[in-house]
Amino acid sequence: MSLLASQSLGKVMPKIREKTMKTLAKKTLNVAVPLALLNVSTMSANAAESVTEAMANGTAKANFLLRYESVEQDNAVEDASALTLRTLLSYQSASYKNFSAMIEVEDTRIVLGQGDYTVGPTGYNSGIYSVIADPEHTELDQGYLQYSTDEFTAKVGRQVITMDNHRFIGHVGWRQDRQTFDGFSFDYSPVKAVSLKYAYLTQRNRIFAEAADLDAKDHLINASYNSSVGKITAYGYLLEVDNNVENSLDTFGIRFSGNNVVGDTKLIYTAEYATQSSDSATTSFDADYLMLEAGAVFSGVTAKIGYEVLGSDEGNYGFSTPLATLHKFNGWADIFLATPAQGLVDLSVTLSGKLAGGSLTATYHDFEADESTELVDDLGSEIDLLYTYKVSANYSMGIKYANYSGESGKTDTDKLWLWLGAKF
């Protein structure tokens, strides 16, 4: 194939893939939804007999999280500290003819005046302190109508959506204002081992109150099969901010995750690969993603080694996961929430187990660029520590620490969290 033909094919393929996935999404909806809606015989025996009864027999929940966070960075801004209280109040109706409704309100307040931190997108203390992404806010966290049978669940409205391990689609539940989405979603399982998920998002409700919410035209497709040796998942995430500017971000991948017991040891393993194309009116980039993880559980201790590569397109673009629970990956100091243009290679080792009635986790990360340059090569290292303790069924507490040692211009960072949680 000539060089010119190869370049032309490279430009055309992302558009072909996008059209193919959108066509697949439409066909999936046309087939799965009618089949699932036919299955009205799966109503539970204790379903409500009227809308009034469904509302009266609903479930109310309350969740409170009081958290202290401090950030120290080797830069020009002041160290940050925050004491905040998040309140989640929710109500889930009972089911009537397979329909139910959910409403949840979220509120975050600064406690005892401990608000010396910066939240850039909201303009709070802009440029003064290090960032702690927990703005004061009150908003609708979830509000949706649901239709559900044994095989099929559909939701319309504002909702939490997560897929697999949150690497691509997550709720960012670590932050006080978690991420939710406006749109439509369904989960169809024609047999126990198979799951087909689809969602269309019209708005991304991000973690900065309403200051950074984005209108969207996102298609999320995720299909999985539970085999005897592990779960196999294929996915396509077609993301686009709805701002009348070409900005598509298309990701297609496959994931395998499972475990196997050998004697007194449980072996755990995961492998994942994805390709991504980013297109705008002026630029076009392609990058790959690779994740390998292996570990073992023995005598109550879990040991894992992970190797994750967010690839680069010749040092000009880094593989991106804008809807992920990013805090969960690449270190709790949150240095790599945005992938460097040179890409990122994260080699990690994790040990976890029980200690003094609670759970202890320790992780070491070694970072480097996927495509090194003269100025960007070694990207530093990080140590993460976490201890959680469940006081009772309703109360919990924890302490968490992250220490990042920077290289290639990255800032040394220390973060500490202390929290108390209650749920009713």
C-alpha positions in Angstrom: 0.0 0.0 0.0 1.4 3.4 -0.9 2.2 6.0 1.8 -0.5 8.3 0.4 -3.1 5.5 0.5 -2.1 4.5 4.0 -2.4 8.1 5.3 -5.8 8.5 3.6 -7.0 5.3 5.2 -5.8 6.4 8.6 -8.0 9.6 8.3 -11.1 7.7 7.0 -11.0 4.8 9.5 -12.0 6.8 12.7 -15.1 8.1 10.8 -16.0 4.7 9.6 -15.7 3.3 13.1 -17.8 6.1 14.5 -20.6 5.5 12.0 -20.4 1.8 12.5 -20.8 2.1 16.3 -23.6 4.6 16.1 -25.4 2.2 13.7 -24.8 -0.7 16.1 -26.2 1.3 18.9 -29.4 2.1 17.0 -29.9 -1.5 16.0 -29.2 -2.7 19.5 -31.9 -0.4 20.9 -34.3 -1.5 18.2 -33.9 -5.2 19.1 -33.2 -5.2 22.9 -35.8 -2.7 24.0 -38.9 -4.4 22.5 -37.8 -7.8 23.6 -37.3 -6.5 27.2 -40.5 -4.6 27.3 -42.4 -7.8 26.4 -41.2 -9.4 29.6 -43.8 -7.7 31.9 -44.5 -11.0 33.6 -41.4 -10.6 35.8 -43.0 -8.1 38.2 -42.1 -8.8 41.8 -44.8 -10.3 44.0 -44.6 -7.4 46.4 -45.0 -4.7 43.7 -47.3 -1.8 44.5 -50.9 -1.9 43.3 -51.1 1.8 42.6 -48.9 4.9 42.0 -49.9 6.2 45.4 -48.9 2.9 47.1 -45.6 2.9 45.2 -44.8 6.4 46.6 -45.9 5.6 50.1 -43.8 2.4 50.2 -40.6 3.9 49.0 -37.2 4.0 50.7 -35.5 7.1 52.1 -31.8 7.1 52.8 -29.3 9.6 54.2 -25.5 9.6 53.8 -23.1 12.0 55.6 -19.4 12.4 55.0 -17.3 14.8 57.2 -13.8 15.0 55.7 -10.6 16.9 56.4 -8.1 17.3 53.5 -4.7 19.0 53.4 -2.5 19.6 50.4 1.2 20.7 50.5 3.0 21.4 47.3 6.5 22.6 46.4 5.3 25.6 44.4 4.3 29.3 44.7 0.8 28.9 46.0 -0.1 28.4 49.7 -0.8 25.1 51.3 -4.5 24.1 51.3 -6.8 22.7 53.9 -10.5 21.9 53.9 -13.1 20.6 56.4 -16.3 19.8 54.5 -19.5 18.0 55.1 -21.3 16.2 52.3 -25.0 15.3 52.7 -26.8 13.0 50.4 -30.6 12.6 50.8 -32.4 10.2 48.6 -35.8 8.6 48.0 -36.5 5.6 45.9 -40.1 4.7 45.3 -41.5 1.2 45.2 -42.2 -0.5 41.9 -45.6 0.0 40.1 -46.0 -2.1 36.9 -42.2 -2.3 36.7 -41.8 1.5 37.0 -40.2 3.4 39.8 -38.6 6.8 40.5 -35.5 8.0 42.3 -34.6 11.5 43.6 -31.4 12.4 45.4 -30.2 15.8 46.6 -26.5 16.5 47.3 -25.1 19.3 49.5 -21.5 20.2 50.6 -20.7 22.8 53.2 -17.4 24.2 54.6 -17.3 23.4 58.4 -15.9 25.7 61.1 -14.6 28.1 58.5 -11.9 25.7 57.3 -12.0 26.6 53.6 -8.4 27.6 52.7 -8.3 26.0 49.3 -8.8 26.8 45.6 -11.5 25.5 43.3 -10.5 26.8 39.9 -13.6 26.3 37.8 -15.9 28.0 40.4 -13.5 30.9 40.9 -13.3 30.1 44.7 -9.9 31.5 46.0 -8.6 31.3 42.5 -4.8 31.1 42.3 -4.2 31.5 46.1 -4.1 27.9 47.5 -3.5 24.4 46.2 -6.5 22.8 44.7 -9.1 20.8 46.7 -11.9 20.0 44.3 -14.8 20.1 46.8 -16.9 23.3 46.1 -19.8 24.3 48.3 -22.9 23.4 46.5 -26.5 22.2 46.6 -27.8 20.4 43.6 -29.9 17.5 42.3 -27.5 14.5 42.2 -29.9 12.0 40.7 -33.5 12.2 39.5 -34.7 9.5 37.1 -37.6 7.3 36.1 -36.8 3.6 35.9 -38.4 0.6 34.2 -37.0 -2.8 35.4 -37.6 -6.5 34.9 -35.4 -9.5 35.6 -33.6 -9.1 32.3 -33.9 -5.4 31.5 -33.4 -2.0 33.2 -33.9 1.4 31.6 -33.4 4.8 33.2 -34.2 8.3 31.9 -33.0 11.4 33.7 -30.0 12.3 35.8 -28.2 9.2 37.1 -25.0 7.6 38.2 -23.4 5.5 35.4 -20.3 3.3 35.9 -18.8 0.7 33.7 -16.2 -2.0 34.5 -13.6 -0.6 36.9 -14.4 3.1 36.3 -11.3 3.5 34.1 -13.4 5.0 31.3 -16.8 5.7 32.8 -17.1 6.4 36.5 -18.9 8.5 39.2 -15.8 10.1 40.8 -17.3 9.2 44.2 -14.2 10.2 46.1 -15.0 13.8 45.6 -17.8 15.5 47.7 -19.7 16.4 44.5 -19.7 13.2 42.5 -20.1 12.9 38.8 -23.5 12.1 37.3 -25.0 12.2 33.8 -28.2 13.4 32.2 -29.6 11.0 29.5 -30.9 7.6 28.9 -29.4 4.2 29.8 -30.3 0.5 29.6 -28.8 -2.8 30.8 -30.1 -5.9 29.1 -29.2 -9.4 30.2 -30.9 -12.0 28.0 -29.1 -14.8 29.9 -27.2 -14.6 33.2 -23.7 -14.6 31.7 -24.4 -11.9 29.1 -24.8 -8.1 29.7 -25.4 -5.4 27.1 -25.2 -1.8 28.3 -26.0 1.3 26.3 -26.2 5.0 27.4 -26.7 8.2 25.5 -25.6 11.3 27.5 -26.8 14.8 27.0 -25.0 16.4 29.9 -21.9 15.6 32.0 -22.5 16.8 35.5 -18.9 17.1 36.7 -17.4 17.5 40.2 -17.3 21.4 40.3 -21.0 22.0 41.1 -22.6 23.5 38.0 -19.5 25.6 37.0 -18.0 23.0 34.7 -20.9 20.9 33.5 -20.8 20.1 29.8 -23.5 19.6 27.2 -22.7 16.3 25.4 -23.6 13.9 22.6 -22.0 10.8 24.1 -22.7 7.2 23.1 -21.6 4.5 25.6 -21.7 0.8 24.5 -20.4 -2.0 26.7 -21.0 -5.7 26.2 -19.7 -8.5 28.5 -19.7 -12.3 28.9 -18.9 -14.1 32.0 -17.0 -17.3 31.1 -15.7 -20.0 33.3 -12.2 -18.4 33.4 -13.2 -14.7 33.6 -15.2 -11.8 32.3 -14.7 -10.7 28.7 -15.8 -7.2 27.9 -15.9 -5.2 24.6 -16.7 -1.5 24.5 -17.0 1.6 22.4 -17.2 5.0 23.9 -18.0 7.8 21.4 -17.7 11.1 23.2 -18.4 14.6 22.0 -18.9 17.9 23.8 -22.0 19.6 22.3 -20.5 23.0 21.5 -20.9 23.2 17.7 -17.1 22.5 17.3 -15.7 19.2 16.0 -14.2 17.5 19.0 -14.9 13.8 18.8 -13.1 11.3 21.1 -13.7 7.7 20.1 -12.4 4.8 22.2 -12.8 1.1 21.4 -11.4 -1.7 23.6 -11.5 -5.2 25.0 -11.0 -6.3 28.6 -10.5 -9.6 30.3 -10.6 -10.0 34.1 -10.8 -13.1 36.3 -9.5 -15.2 39.1 -8.6 -18.8 39.8 -8.1 -20.7 43.1 -5.0 -22.9 43.3 -4.8 -24.7 46.7 -5.0 -22.0 49.4 -4.2 -19.2 47.0 -6.5 -17.2 44.7 -4.8 -15.9 41.6 -6.2 -12.7 40.1 -5.5 -11.3 36.6 -6.6 -8.6 34.2 -5.6 -7.6 30.7 -7.1 -4.7 28.7 -6.3 -3.0 25.4 -8.0 0.0 23.7 -7.4 2.4 20.8 -8.5 6.0 20.7 -8.8 8.7 18.1 -9.2 12.4 18.8 -10.4 14.6 16.0 -11.1 18.4 15.8 -11.3 20.9 13.0 -7.5 21.3 13.0 -6.0 18.2 14.6 -6.3 14.5 14.5 -4.5 12.1 17.0 -4.4 8.4 17.7 -3.2 6.6 20.8 -3.4 3.2 22.5 -4.1 2.0 26.0 -2.7 -1.1 27.7 -3.3 -2.5 31.2 -1.9 -5.7 32.7 -2.5 -6.7 36.3 -1.6 -9.9 38.2 -1.8 -10.8 41.8 -2.5 -13.3 44.5 -4.6 -13.6 47.7 -3.1 -15.7 50.4 -3.4 -15.8 54.2 -5.7 -12.7 54.1 -3.1 -10.6 52.1 -3.6 -9.4 48.6 -0.5 -8.6 46.5 -0.8 -7.1 43.0 1.5 -5.7 40.4 0.1 -3.5 37.7 1.4 -2.1 34.4 -0.7 0.6 32.7 0.2 2.5 29.6 -1.7 5.6 28.4 0.0 5.9 25.0 1.1 9.0 23.1 0.9 10.1 19.5 4.5 11.0 18.8 4.7 13.2 21.9 1.8 15.4 20.8 -1.2 13.8 22.5 -1.8 11.5 25.5 -4.6 8.9 25.7 -7.5 10.5 27.5 -10.3 9.2 29.8 -12.4 12.3 30.6 -15.4 10.4 32.1 -13.3 8.2 34.4 -13.0 8.1 38.2 -9.5 9.5 37.7 -8.6 9.6 41.4 -8.7 5.8 41.5 -5.8 5.6 38.9 -2.2 6.8 38.6 -1.8 7.8 42.2 -4.0 9.5 44.8 -2.0 12.8 44.7 -3.9 13.4 41.4 -0.9 14.6 39.5 -1.9 12.8 36.3 -5.6 13.7 36.0 -4.7 14.9 32.5 -2.4 12.5 30.6 0.8 14.3 29.6 1.2 14.7 25.8 4.2 12.3 26.0 1.8 9.7 27.5 2.2 7.9 30.8 3.6 4.5 31.9 2.6 3.5 35.5 4.2 0.5 37.1 2.6 -0.2 40.5 2.8 -2.6 43.4 0.0 -3.0 45.9 -0.3 -4.8 49.2 -3.5 -4.9 51.2 -5.0 -6.8 54.1 -6.6 -6.7 57.5 -5.1 -4.8 60.4 -6.5 -4.0 63.9 -10.1 -4.7 62.8 -9.8 -2.5 59.7 -8.3 -2.6 56.2 -4.8 -1.4 55.2 -3.6 -0.7 51.6 -0.2 0.4 50.5 0.7 1.2 46.8 3.9 2.3 45.2 3.9 3.9 41.7 6.8 4.5 39.3 5.9 6.9 36.5 7.6 7.6 33.2 6.7 9.0 29.8 5.5 6.6 27.0 7.4 8.6 24.4 10.3 10.4 26.1 11.7 13.7 25.1 14.8 15.6 26.2 12.8 17.4 28.9 10.2 14.7 29.8 11.3 11.2 30.6 11.1 10.1 34.3 7.8 11.4 35.7 8.5 10.6 39.4 7.1 8.2 41.9 4.4 8.0 44.5 3.6 6.2 47.8 -0.1 5.8 48.7 -1.4 4.6 52.1 -5.0 3.9 53.1 -6.6 2.6 56.3 -10.3 2.2 56.8 -12.3 1.1 59.8 -16.0 0.1 59.9 -17.2 1.1 63.3 -20.7 -0.4 62.8 -23.2 -1.0 60.0 -23.9 2.8 60.0 -20.6 4.4 60.8 -17.1 4.3 59.3 -13.8 6.2 59.4 -10.6 6.4 57.5 -7.2 8.0 56.9 -5.4 8.3 53.6 -2.0 9.7 52.5 -0.3 10.3 49.2 3.3 11.4 48.7 4.4 12.2 45.2 8.1 12.9 44.3 8.2 14.8 41.1 10.5 14.7 38.1 10.5 16.4 34.6 9.0 19.6 36.1 6.3 17.9 38.1 5.6 19.3 41.6 6.3 17.4 44.8 3.0 16.9 46.5 1.8 15.6 49.9 -1.9 15.0 50.6 -3.7 13.8 53.7 -7.3 12.9 54.4 -9.2 12.1 57.6 -12.9 11.3 57.5 -16.0 10.1 59.3 -19.0 8.6 57.5 -22.5 7.8 58.5 -25.4 6.3 56.6 -29.0 5.5 57.5 
